Amino acid sequence: MSLDKATVRAIAELARIEVKDEELDHLAGELSNILHFVEQLSEVNTDGVAPMTSVADITAPMRADVINDGGYPDLVLANAPEAAEGFFTVPKVVE
């Protein structure tokens, strides 16, 4: 798949990245190379390969699923720009 300058400009806009016009051709080539590599990966035969989340055969330790309040309200609210009565305060956004 080959990308043109207009597509790269649209991708940059969606990603909120400022890209100069003189960089569009270079980026189009780089992104096209990446997409070409991904297309090559789709040709690999993965029949019989189980899905995995890690190459290491380990499992994450489990803890009890217990509801708690954390027990640190003062430490949490210390990060707040403003707090009142044990809660974060934020500016009103709805009229």
Number of C-alpha atoms within 10 A of each C-alpha: 11 12 16 14 16 12 13 20 19 11 12 14 12 9 9 9 10 9 13 8 10 8 11 18 14 12 17 19 16 14 16 17 15 13 15 13 12 12 12 10 11 9 8 8 8 10 6 6 7 6 7 8 6 8 6 7 7 7 7 5 5 6 6 5 6 6 6 6 7 7 8 8 11 9 9 13 15 11 10 13 9 12 13 9 6 10 12 14 12 10 6 6 5 4 3
